[in-house]
Structures are given as C-alpha cells and as structure tokens.
Amino acid sequence: MARSARQTYTVGQRRLSVSSLDKVLYPATGTTKAEVMEYYLAVAGVLIPQVARRPVTRKRWVDGVGTADHPGQVFFRKDLEDSAPSWIPVGRLAHADHTNTYPLADEPAVLAWFAQVAALELHTPQWRFGRNGQPRNPDRLVLDLDPGEGTGLAECAEVARWCREILADMGLQAYPVTSGSKGIHLYAGLDGTHNADAISQVAHELAKALEADHPDAVVSSMRKSSRTGKVFVDWSQNNGSKTTVAPYSLRGRDRPTVAAPRTWEELADPGLRHLELEEVLRRVADGTNPLAPLGWAPADGEHEGEGGDAGPSPDTADDGGAAAGSPAAGSGDAVDRLAKYRSMRDANKTAEPVPEDAPVPREAAEGEAPTFVIQEHHARRLHWDFRLEHSGVLVSWAVPKGPPLDTDANRLAVMTEDHPLEYGTFEGTIAKGEYGAGEVTIWDAGTIEIEKWREGQEVIAVLHGRPEGGLGGVPRRYALINAPGMGGEKNWLIHLMKDQPEAGGARPASKAPARAAGRRTTATTATDPADQQAFTVADLPAPMLATAGRPADLTADEDWSYEMKWDGYRLIAGASPGRLVLASRNGKDLTADYPALEELTGLLTGEAAERGGAVLDGELVALDDAGRPDFGLLQEASGRTSRGRRRSGRPGPSGPSGRAADEIELRYLVFDILQLGPPGVPARRVRSLLRTAYGERREILDAAVGQGEVVAVPPGHRGTLAQARRASRELRLEGVVAKRTDSTYLSGRRGAAWIKLKLEQHQEVVVIGARRGRGGRAGGIGSLLVAVPDESGQLSYAGRVGTGFSAEQLRQVQDRLRRIERKTPPVRDVPAEDRADAWWVRPSLVGEVSLAGRTRAGRLRQAAWRGWREDKSPDQVRWETE
C-alpha cells in the first residue's frame, strides 16, 4: 500500500487514521511526515511530562515549511480541529462570548495525531489544568533569552549563567533549553502558590536587575531598536495568556531543529548550536533528559491554587472591573497594559497594530487633548468598540447596540482589553480564525475632555468627533458606570448625559434624534442652489464588493436578505435633477456611454428629491428576447470601438446577435442607496447612508427612486436562501447575493456581510496572449492565454480559453489584441506546449470566462469566453473559485 494512502495504526489503546506519510515537511533535509510522527512517538516519554495538562496551541504547516525563498504557509490553531478523533482529551476555557476547547497532549497517540495534521510546533503556557478543570497557578517560571543583531547563542549562554546565579539566590534551580530558533529558554520550577501576575512581576524585576548589572550586554525593554548588540531577556511569557514553545517540540524552520533541553556543561561549549531531530532522538535513546525534574508527577498531588490566588485563563476576551491589566490609579505598579492585547493576537496574521513595547503614558503637548475612536465592528456579532485614551492606551468597551444618541437610553458596554493608541486609526479586515475576525470601520474619532476618571468605577468625558462622524458633528458628553449587578465586573452602562456642552454657540437639544446607532444624521435642509455644482465620478464612492461563498457561510442566527445576482456591469450613479454621472467599478466615467440612463434624473422622489439628488448603486444589464440578462448582448451594447465603447451619437454596427447596439434593451437595476443629496457638496448638506444598516437602506431606496422604462428597483427577497436560489435558477441568472440586514456599506472594500452564491462559476482573467488558429480558425486566433493575479498581485498563468467565441468575435478580439502586442510573455510559468505557437500582449485587458472549476495545477477547467470586462482593471482580478 502506498504511504500516501490512508492507513490505520494502533498507538497505545488508540486507533489513528493517517495519510500522506511520505509528504515532505522539511524540504532542506527531506524529512517526511512519517519521520515527524516517529520523532514525536520516540520522545513522548520525555515530552509528555512537560506538556501534560497544559492547553496546547499548535502551529501547522500542512504543505511543509518550504524553503528560505518560498516559506510554507503556517496556520495558528487554538481550538481542537473538528476532524480530531473523539478520544483526544480536552481542556475548556469559558469566556464572556465564547469557549476555547484545547487539546491536551497527555498520551502518545495525541502527539501522533499532531504529526498527522502537520502540527510541528507545540506551544503551552506555564500553568496546567487542575483536577477541577480550572487553570492552576503557574508551576514554572520562564525567561526567553533572545539574541539581538550582532549576538548569538554564545552571548545568550553567558546571560543564562547570570540568570542562573540570581535564581539560585532566590532558591530556584534553572534549566536551559536551546530554543531551536535563535536563543535560549531558561526554566525554573515553582510550587504553585503564586499567580501569573506575581510571577510576571518577579521575572520583570529579574530582567531589569540584569540590565542594571550588565547594561552593555542585556536589555529588558520590549523595544526592538534597543536590542542591537545585546541579549533581550523576555520576561513577558509568564503572563497567564502567553505561551512558549514546549521543550522537545520541533520548530518550523528550514531544518527540523528542536527546542532541546541542555546541560549547563553544554552551555559552556564555545561551539554551542541548536540541535536537530536526529540528534535529539539519540540523546533521548541514551537516557539524556536534563529537564526531567520539571516533569509532571501527578502522584505527588496537585496544588489547585484555590482562594483569591486562582490561576489565569489564556486568551480571555474580556476582563472584569478595570481595564485589562491596569493597576488602580496611583498604585505605581509598572504593568504592561498591552500584554493581554498582544497575547490574543498573532502579529503575523492580523492586520491590527501589535506594538512590541509596553505603552508609556504620553506627556500631552500644550493644547493637545487625548483622543477617542468609535469603531463599527462586524464580527460574529455586530457591535461598536468605544475607546478612550487614558494612561498611554485606549481603554475599551464593546457596545452591542452602539453609543446612545438619546439621553433617555442606557446601553450595555462590556469592558474589553486595553488597545494601543495606534488602534485609533485602524480600519480593515481582521482575518477569519483570528480573535475578533470581521470588518472594522471608524464610525467617529476625535478628541476628548475627561471630566472624571475613577478607575474601574466611573468615567465622564466629552467627545468631540468629526463633522461627518456618527456622533452628528457635535460634542457629546457620555458617562460610563461600572454595573457588576448586570452580570459581571466587566459590564458597564453607557449613558448620554442630559446636560450637553454647547456646539457652535448653541446648546444642542437635550434629546438627540431617535435613530439606530451607526446612522449618521445631518441637517435636513434642502441643497442650496450654490451647491448644484458639476460633480464628477471623482465625487462618487467606490462600490462595496461581495465575498464568494457557500450556503454554509450564512450563519443561521443572523438576518439575511437576498438579491438576484445580475449578469452585467456594476455602476455607481450620482444623480440630481439636472445632472447624472456614472462610474464603473474601477472608477471610469461611463456617463456618455449610456445616455438612456439620464432617465434616472427625473425619477428621484421623497427625501432624495427634497435634498436635490442621490448616490445609487446598481447593475447595468442587457435583456434578451425573453427579458433575461445577457452578458453577450451587454458587450454589443457597449460598442465595438478599440476601447469597447460606442461613439456618442452614432449607432453601432450589428453584432453576433444581428442587432445594432442602439437596438439592445438596457436596464439599470438599482439595489442600494448610499447618500441622500447629490455628490460633491458639503457633508452638512447631505445625508450619508454608508453607516446605515442595509435593511433600512432598502426601505429608503424604495421611497427615493421611482420606476422608469430603463431604471428599475428590483425587489429583495426576505424568504429562505433555497427560495431565492430557486427563483434565480428559474430566471436563469448567475445566482444570488446574500446581504446581512444589519450590515453597513464598506465603500471600496470586500465585506463578509455580503456573500455571493453562484449557480454557475465565473472567473475574471487577464489576457496575456493568444495561440494561432488551425483548421477553420487558420489565420486567426485559436485560443486566448490568460492569467490571474495571486493575493500579492503577481500574475500567474491560468490556462487557455478556446470556446465561447463567434467568428466575428474572434476577429474583433484579434484586432484589439494586435494593438497591444509585445515580444515576450508577461508571466514566466507558461508551459512549453502553450508557448510553441503563441504571441503575447500587454496584460492590460480583463475578460470573463465560465468554467467547471480549477485543475490541481491551478488552471481553468473547461473554460468558455463570456466577454470583456471594461469595468475591471487587472489589479482588481483575483481567483473566485478556490
């Protein structure tokens, strides 16, 4: 049986299914998955005592570690995989809004399963679960000696010896481990009578003492810039939420190095180096296990850390009481208020700022006020993050229903971990699988006046936001009051106070307009004639993009609405009674191309008419004889000049359909409204709807745009997904777009709150060349060669497209491509058989194909040409059919 086939083995009393044992995980040495599994089983007797009863966080390289030039992709995993065998023991940590379920490596079969899923690195905290399933106090202290630039293992060994002396004076015996990466880990056993905060403080003081004694060789600051020529003594891994690579764990380096326990005699060797898998196997076989005294011995009993000194939980989302990690005001304790924040984020995977240094309260310059930010966060549950600058950090609360804009409302605010000041400008996507995964946008930001700050009890502050911000452009006085009676120390109430500050010489009404959080309000004054300027496409927002997905991506506990996925061109329209501008997805001005859409200027009703205009989002389609969208007809209606556009005022020639371009029936299907009031006018004159929930935007749209001959507002579907997909199939459309009814509009960004579910796979491609035709296509084009950019934007060959063209279309394609011909292929990975009779073009044109999927090599399968995408540019193309 081939070693790549799935097989079943017995490990101890467990049966384990494994596969692809011949897969190479370390290309530099040819080390396979089978050899990794054999290693972990061989060292189980010395590794398990170090990791038993500790939650194991894994780093997985499912396709191997790769090479220095092309490193493999690594996945950071906390919760136990759904595919894991049911017999793997687990430890559960309950948090305010979720529960983490960690595997426990208490038997060799678990280590074998780790190897099966290519979990090369095993990371654990310094504490273990007790008999009651709760975290115990730490049973060891760890110091991570990290060499800065210009230093190495020899310098780390010298610092380790200095640490050993200090620990010995404290009655603690130290045990060194060369980390297998860069430096040395130093462990000392503890009796479990102190919690992680106390141990962290001791380790920090030790590091500072070493720095004071050896300022030219040691640094204790988290600041990377100060580490050159020195060894950084990292004390922070004693935090209850931090983990350290486990002794005897492999490392995901070029070669299979190991976090290897060493003797002090070995550390004195000038030739000290990191050990690899084979060397550690020989040591273990010889009975060498310098870390044995720190191994778990359950027969000795377990100290449960009961009472007020209970151990911490890793990755806790919300702390109670005061801000996470913050001391009482005036305590003088030197606490890193961002330790918890860092412990919950992998700087290599999240787009969020993750500073390495502890925050330092800044000295405010004269006239400089502290800052605030309120961020709209579309995570598992929509909420608003309310953050106020204090003591060098942004003290943070999660407000499920948003900051109240009504003085009669009290809303829940759940205190979360402190955030760095850099978070005040953060907008973006937190990757799936990471803490807080979802879309983050700034709802409002500005400065604050702090009137009262009683740590952990009460905060009163006046917020001065942006003119166009969610607070309405006027100062707002808020009070936050700790309310442990509402379910825990972390629960607070946020209240808009009745006594509000003056704004612009006039005190705002004591009661703000009643509206849902997340919606911006502006004056309802109609647009002044002076504001009726000649706005352009530059004044229009970029469209929000949907994410390709599957039905399983639609969470059952969220409210979704469904729209048909129209087969056309996306257009953003800016309309006023006397002017219309149309912008494609990539910002091109298409106003002159579709004069029939001027009808829209006379269809504005209600508040859109009162404010003098609107900004709309929709799809331009061409209808066939049965009244269904036809992408090929839309190509014809767009003209047949070299730019793919019709010259204004001239009817186009007949195309494959036999119709003149001006005879093709167009429809502009409007499915969203982004602004009430014309573009290009002061913000105070318009009502932006970008932060208004989608469900309400649809209601506003229905009241703002009437039906015309060319313009239509198609209905949304509030039934089931199955019903919507059935309707799409009956109409022979592309599929449906599911939109979460509470979602806001993320201009220019792709959001997980909009999910497109296609019935037929389509893919945008960049044309890079053509192959010469044969037989009936001799003298012309036989097929097009296409490419698709990867996530970094680098073009990669995607295959050939030879069907879906009429003879006339092939002639037009050839005429167009010959104008941008070049001598060499624009990508390097075109196979020889496709190069033989090819000629090449500049990769500047985007087309669309239908396909049956992708091959293992990542190429198009059964691709057929659908037409040019004039509304797309090559940098906007990405794979949709992964």
CORZIFEN-V295590 format. One record per residue. N is the residue number from 1. PSI is psi in whole degrees, -180 to 180 (999 if undefined). D_LAST is the distance of its C-alpha to the last C-alpha in Angstrom with 1 decimal. Layout:
N,PSI,D_LAST  N,PSI,D_LAST
This chain:
1,132,30.7  2,143,28.0  3,-13,27.2  4,-14,23.5  5,160,24.2  6,134,24.4  7,163,28.0  8,130,30.2  9,159,32.7  10,124,35.5  11,109,35.8  12,-122,39.0  13,9,39.1  14,148,35.3  15,129,33.1  16,127,29.7  17,127,26.9  18,162,25.3  19,163,22.9  20,45,22.0  21,-20,25.3  22,3,25.4  23,132,22.2  24,120,23.6  25,-24,23.1  26,91,25.7  27,-33,25.4  28,-30,28.7  29,-4,30.7  30,17,28.6  31,126,28.7  32,171,26.7  33,-39,25.5  34,-41,28.7  35,-34,30.8  36,-44,29.3  37,-42,30.0  38,-38,33.5  39,-51,34.1  40,-33,33.3  41,-35,35.4  42,-32,38.2  43,6,38.4  44,-38,38.0  45,-25,41.8  46,-23,41.8  47,-45,38.4  48,-41,38.6  49,-23,41.8  50,-28,40.1  51,-10,37.1  52,138,38.6  53,8,38.4  54,139,36.3  55,132,32.8  56,118,30.3  57,135,27.4  58,149,25.0  59,119,23.0  60,136,20.4  61,82,19.1  62,-25,16.9  63,17,16.5  64,166,19.9  65,-13,21.7  66,-155,21.1  67,175,23.9  68,-37,25.8  69,-30,24.1  70,75,20.5  71,148,20.5  72,159,18.0  73,134,16.0  74,142,18.2  75,131,17.8  76,121,20.9  77,128,21.7  78,-63,24.8  79,151,24.5  80,135,24.6  81,146,21.4  82,-27,21.3  83,1,21.1  84,149,24.3  85,148,27.4  86,-17,29.8  87,-5,32.6  88,124,31.3  89,151,33.8  90,159,32.6  91,133,34.1  92,138,33.4  93,112,33.9  94,132,34.3  95,-178,33.8  96,-39,34.6  97,5,31.3  98,170,29.5  99,129,30.2  100,136,28.7  101,106,28.9  102,143,29.2  103,151,29.7  104,125,33.2  105,71,33.7  106,-1,37.1  107,157,37.0  108,-34,35.7  109,-32,33.2  110,-41,31.2  111,-39,31.1  112,-39,29.9  113,-38,27.1  114,-45,26.1  115,-38,26.0  116,-37,23.9  117,16,21.1  118,35,21.8  119,87,23.5  120,-41,25.7  121,132,27.4  122,125,29.3  123,138,30.7  124,157,33.5  125,-177,36.0  126,8,39.7  127,165,40.5  128,161,40.1  129,141,40.0  130,-179,43.5  131,-27,44.9  132,6,44.4  133,3,40.6  134,154,41.1  135,135,40.6  136,173,43.8  137,159,45.1  138,142,44.0  139,7,45.6  140,155,45.0  141,143,45.0  142,141,42.6  143,128,43.0  144,111,40.2  145,107,41.9  146,116,39.5  147,130,40.9  148,177,40.7  149,132,40.6  150,-1,43.6  151,168,44.0  152,-155,42.7  153,-35,43.5  154,-43,47.2  155,-38,47.5  156,-39,45.4  157,-38,47.8  158,-44,50.7  159,-36,49.4  160,-39,48.6  161,-37,52.3  162,-42,53.4  163,-40,51.1  164,-40,52.7  165,-44,56.1  166,-44,55.3  167,-37,53.6  168,-39,56.6  169,-24,58.9  170,1,56.9  171,19,57.5  172,135,53.9  173,134,53.0  174,144,50.0  175,122,47.6  176,148,45.4  177,118,41.9  178,128,40.4  179,-16,36.9  180,-2,35.1  181,-75,33.6  182,-48,36.3  183,-144,39.2  184,137,41.2  185,138,41.0  186,122,44.3  187,149,44.8  188,135,47.9  189,146,48.6  190,162,49.6  191,1,51.5  192,17,49.2  193,-2,51.8  194,148,49.9  195,176,46.7  196,-36,43.8  197,-43,45.2  198,-42,48.5  199,-40,47.0  200,-41,44.8  201,-41,47.9  202,-46,49.9  203,-38,47.2  204,-43,47.0  205,-38,50.8  206,-45,50.8  207,-42,48.4  208,-37,50.5  209,-42,53.6  210,-42,52.2  211,-39,51.3  212,-38,54.8  213,-29,56.4  214,64,54.2  215,-23,53.0  216,-9,52.4  217,-20,50.2  218,144,48.5  219,141,46.4  220,-3,45.4  221,147,43.6  222,-9,39.9  223,117,40.1  224,-34,38.4  225,-18,40.7  226,8,43.7  227,-10,42.5  228,129,43.3  229,8,45.9  230,168,45.9  231,126,44.4  232,123,42.6  233,98,43.7  234,109,40.8  235,-11,42.5  236,-16,39.7  237,3,38.0  238,-7,40.8  239,139,39.3  240,-19,38.5  241,-4,34.9  242,157,34.3  243,159,33.3  244,145,34.3  245,134,32.8  246,143,34.8  247,137,37.6  248,1,36.5  249,144,32.8  250,164,30.8  251,150,29.3  252,54,25.9  253,-178,27.8  254,-38,27.8  255,158,30.4  256,70,30.8  257,164,33.3  258,145,34.7  259,94,36.2  260,122,39.5  261,138,42.8  262,165,45.6  263,161,49.4  264,-27,51.4  265,-40,53.1  266,-37,49.7  267,-20,49.1  268,-8,52.4  269,123,51.2  270,-24,50.8  271,22,48.1  272,133,45.9  273,171,42.3  274,149,39.2  275,151,39.0  276,173,36.3  277,-53,35.3  278,-39,38.1  279,-40,40.8  280,-37,40.1  281,-42,40.1  282,-39,43.6  283,-45,44.8  284,-41,43.8  285,-31,45.4  286,-2,48.6  287,14,48.7  288,116,47.9  289,78,46.4  290,-19,47.8  291,8,45.9  292,-39,47.4  293,-20,49.7  294,3,46.7  295,156,45.2  296,131,45.1  297,87,48.2  298,-24,48.1  299,-20,51.6  300,-3,52.9  301,167,51.9  302,127,49.5  303,120,50.3  304,-6,48.4  305,42,49.0  306,171,50.4  307,-153,52.1  308,-3,51.3  309,31,49.6  310,146,46.6  311,163,43.5  312,169,40.5  313,139,37.0  314,154,34.0  315,31,31.3  316,128,33.6  317,-38,32.1  318,131,35.5  319,157,39.0  320,173,42.1  321,-130,45.0  322,172,44.9  323,149,41.9  324,125,39.9  325,5,42.0  326,135,44.6  327,165,48.2  328,148,50.9  329,132,52.3  330,7,54.9  331,-27,54.2  332,-1,53.7  333,137,51.1  334,92,48.7  335,134,45.4  336,103,41.9  337,-9,40.7  338,5,37.1  339,-44,36.9  340,-43,35.3  341,-47,32.8  342,-38,31.7  343,-20,31.6  344,1,29.0  345,141,26.5  346,110,24.8  347,-22,25.5  348,-10,22.7  349,-25,20.0  350,149,21.6  351,-6,22.3  352,154,25.7  353,132,28.9  354,83,30.0  355,144,33.5  356,-24,34.9  357,151,38.5  358,145,40.4  359,146,41.3  360,120,44.7  361,127,46.3  362,152,46.9  363,113,50.3  364,132,50.0  365,161,51.5  366,127,54.3  367,0,53.1  368,129,49.5  369,155,48.2  370,166,45.5  371,167,42.2  372,160,40.0  373,141,36.5  374,120,35.1  375,135,31.3  376,121,29.4  377,106,26.8  378,76,24.1  379,-150,23.4  380,-33,23.5  381,136,26.7  382,132,27.7  383,171,30.6  384,133,32.4  385,118,33.1  386,113,36.8  387,128,37.7  388,135,41.1  389,129,42.2  390,133,44.8  391,38,45.8  392,4,43.3  393,173,40.2  394,104,38.6  395,133,39.9  396,144,37.3  397,145,37.2  398,124,34.5  399,103,35.9  400,-38,34.1  401,7,35.8  402,157,36.2  403,132,39.4  404,140,42.3  405,20,43.7  406,127,46.6  407,-11,49.5  408,-4,49.9  409,135,46.5  410,130,45.9  411,152,42.3  412,136,40.8  413,120,39.5  414,118,38.0  415,134,38.7  416,-172,35.8  417,151,35.7  418,146,37.2  419,154,34.8  420,157,35.5  421,-30,37.1  422,-20,34.2  423,-14,32.2  424,-17,34.4  425,8,32.3  426,128,28.8  427,143,26.3  428,-166,22.5  429,124,19.6  430,124,20.2  431,148,17.0  432,136,15.9  433,-15,17.9  434,161,20.7  435,128,24.1  436,24,24.2  437,134,20.5  438,-171,20.2  439,135,21.6  440,126,25.0  441,154,27.3  442,119,31.0  443,-38,33.1  444,158,36.3  445,159,37.8  446,-142,41.2  447,165,44.2  448,153,46.2  449,116,49.9  450,117,50.2  451,-31,53.3  452,138,53.1  453,96,51.0  454,108,52.0  455,125,49.5  456,4,47.9  457,-52,50.1  458,142,50.1  459,132,48.7  460,127,50.0  461,150,48.6  462,126,48.5  463,128,45.2  464,103,45.4  465,-167,42.0  466,154,40.7  467,-36,42.4  468,11,39.2  469,173,38.0  470,-19,37.6  471,-1,41.1  472,9,42.5  473,12,43.9  474,152,46.9  475,145,47.8  476,130,47.1  477,120,49.0  478,149,47.2  479,134,48.4  480,127,46.4  481,127,48.3  482,132,47.3  483,71,47.6  484,-23,47.2  485,-11,48.8  486,10,45.6  487,2,43.8  488,162,43.8  489,-23,44.8  490,-9,41.5  491,130,42.1  492,167,43.8  493,138,44.9  494,134,44.2  495,133,46.8  496,116,47.5  497,150,51.2  498,-35,53.8  499,99,55.5  500,151,53.2  501,164,53.9  502,150,55.0  503,121,52.7  504,30,54.1  505,-2,57.6  506,136,57.0  507,128,56.0  508,159,53.0  509,145,53.6  510,-19,53.6  511,117,51.1  512,158,47.8  513,136,46.4  514,119,44.8  515,159,41.0  516,145,37.8  517,146,36.6  518,-9,34.0  519,130,35.8  520,142,37.7  521,148,41.1  522,177,43.2  523,148,46.6  524,12,46.8  525,137,49.1  526,154,48.5  527,132,47.4  528,149,50.4  529,-32,51.2  530,-21,50.9  531,-4,47.2  532,68,46.6  533,169,45.4  534,79,43.4  535,157,39.9  536,180,37.1  537,-23,33.3  538,-19,33.5  539,-2,34.8  540,144,31.7  541,157,28.9  542,151,25.3  543,151,23.2  544,143,21.1  545,147,17.4  546,157,15.4  547,132,12.2  548,136,9.6  549,-170,10.2  550,164,11.8  551,-33,15.6  552,-17,15.7  553,-11,14.9  554,106,18.3  555,136,21.0  556,-25,24.0  557,10,26.5  558,155,25.4  559,121,26.8  560,147,24.3  561,154,25.1  562,137,23.3  563,154,23.4  564,145,22.5  565,108,19.6  566,145,21.8  567,78,20.9  568,-151,22.6  569,133,23.2  570,131,23.1  571,132,26.6  572,129,28.3  573,131,32.0  574,122,35.0  575,140,38.1  576,169,41.7  577,-25,44.7  578,7,45.4  579,146,42.1  580,135,38.4  581,144,35.6  582,128,32.1  583,135,29.2  584,174,25.9  585,-34,22.7  586,18,23.4  587,9,27.0  588,146,28.8  589,110,32.0  590,17,31.7  591,-45,34.9  592,-18,37.0  593,-26,34.5  594,71,34.8  595,-23,38.4  596,-22,38.3  597,-5,36.3  598,-16,39.5  599,-30,40.4  600,-31,38.4  601,-22,41.2  602,8,43.6  603,1,41.4  604,133,41.3  605,176,43.2  606,-136,44.2  607,-31,43.4  608,-41,41.3  609,-41,44.5  610,-39,46.7  611,-7,44.6  612,22,44.5  613,-177,40.8  614,161,37.2  615,125,33.7  616,157,31.3  617,136,27.6  618,-172,26.6  619,132,25.1  620,126,27.2  621,160,27.0  622,137,29.1  623,139,30.5  624,-172,31.3  625,-23,34.6  626,4,33.2  627,20,32.3  628,148,28.5  629,137,26.2  630,111,25.7  631,-36,23.5  632,-41,25.5  633,-36,28.7  634,-36,27.5  635,-43,27.0  636,-41,30.6  637,-24,31.9  638,-1,30.6  639,174,33.0  640,33,33.1  641,177,34.5  642,-23,32.8  643,3,31.1  644,20,29.9  645,151,32.4  646,137,35.6  647,133,38.8  648,131,40.5  649,-3,43.3  650,129,42.7  651,141,41.3  652,160,38.5  653,166,39.0  654,143,37.8  655,-163,34.3  656,-27,32.8  657,-12,33.6  658,0,37.3  659,148,37.5  660,152,38.4  661,-39,35.9  662,-9,38.4  663,-9,38.6  664,133,35.0  665,120,34.8  666,153,32.6  667,137,31.7  668,109,30.7  669,107,29.1  670,122,29.7  671,2,27.6  672,155,28.4  673,129,31.4  674,-18,31.2  675,141,34.9  676,119,38.3  677,150,40.4  678,157,39.7  679,162,37.6  680,14,39.5  681,163,42.3  682,146,43.2  683,-32,41.1  684,-17,44.2  685,-10,44.4  686,167,41.1  687,104,39.2  688,137,35.7  689,10,33.3  690,-31,30.2  691,8,31.0  692,141,32.2  693,145,30.1  694,-42,28.1  695,-41,30.4  696,-34,33.4  697,-39,32.0  698,-38,31.6  699,-41,35.3  700,-41,36.4  701,-44,34.5  702,-31,36.3  703,-10,39.6  704,-22,39.0  705,127,38.0  706,169,39.8  707,140,38.7  708,-167,39.6  709,-34,39.4  710,-35,36.3  711,134,35.0  712,151,33.9  713,98,32.5  714,149,30.5  715,152,30.8  716,168,28.3  717,122,27.8  718,14,28.9  719,-143,28.7  720,162,26.0  721,-40,22.3  722,-40,23.3  723,-42,26.0  724,-42,24.0  725,-35,21.4  726,-43,24.4  727,-40,25.9  728,-40,22.9  729,-42,22.8  730,-34,26.6  731,-1,26.4  732,47,23.7  733,176,21.6  734,-34,17.8  735,-151,17.5  736,160,18.7  737,120,18.3  738,130,19.4  739,127,21.5  740,130,23.3  741,-20,27.0  742,8,27.9  743,145,25.3  744,174,26.7  745,116,25.5  746,88,23.6  747,127,24.6  748,8,22.2  749,158,19.6  750,125,16.4  751,144,17.5  752,-8,16.3  753,-11,19.4  754,121,18.0  755,124,15.0  756,130,14.1  757,104,13.6  758,142,13.4  759,-27,15.3  760,138,14.1  761,127,10.8  762,153,11.8  763,130,10.6  764,141,13.0  765,158,14.1  766,124,17.0  767,127,19.7  768,-9,21.2  769,-174,23.6  770,150,24.9  771,146,26.3  772,141,29.8  773,157,30.5  774,166,32.6  775,-124,34.8  776,-18,34.7  777,11,32.5  778,139,34.8  779,-7,35.7  780,-148,32.5  781,132,28.8  782,-42,27.2  783,160,23.5  784,144,21.6  785,132,19.7  786,164,16.8  787,161,14.7  788,131,12.0  789,148,12.9  790,-173,11.2  791,-23,12.0  792,-4,15.6  793,2,15.9  794,125,16.5  795,139,15.9  796,140,14.3  797,136,15.0  798,-3,12.5  799,-165,15.1  800,153,17.8  801,114,18.5  802,-1,21.9  803,168,22.2  804,-1,22.7  805,145,25.5  806,167,29.2  807,-39,31.8  808,-40,32.7  809,-42,29.2  810,-38,28.9  811,-44,32.2  812,-40,31.2  813,-44,28.0  814,-44,30.1  815,-41,32.7  816,-42,30.3  817,-34,28.5  818,-25,31.9  819,-18,32.8  820,29,30.1  821,148,30.5  822,170,30.4  823,-28,31.5  824,155,28.7  825,140,24.9  826,-6,23.1  827,159,20.6  828,-15,21.6  829,27,19.1  830,124,20.1  831,157,21.3  832,-38,25.1  833,-24,24.9  834,-16,23.2  835,-26,25.6  836,-47,28.7  837,33,29.5  838,154,27.3  839,156,28.5  840,154,26.6  841,161,26.4  842,132,25.9  843,70,22.2  844,-7,23.3  845,139,22.2  846,135,19.1  847,179,18.4  848,140,16.1  849,157,15.1  850,155,14.2  851,164,12.2  852,5,11.9  853,-162,8.4  854,147,7.6  855,173,10.3  856,-28,10.7  857,1,11.8  858,21,8.7  859,161,10.8  860,139,11.0  861,124,12.4  862,53,15.4  863,143,15.0  864,138,17.9  865,137,19.3  866,-30,19.8  867,176,21.6  868,151,22.0  869,87,20.7  870,-19,23.9  871,5,22.8  872,151,20.0  873,157,20.5  874,-34,18.4  875,-13,18.0  876,-5,16.4  877,135,13.4  878,161,9.9  879,135,6.4  880,-9,5.9  881,51,3.8  882,999,0.0
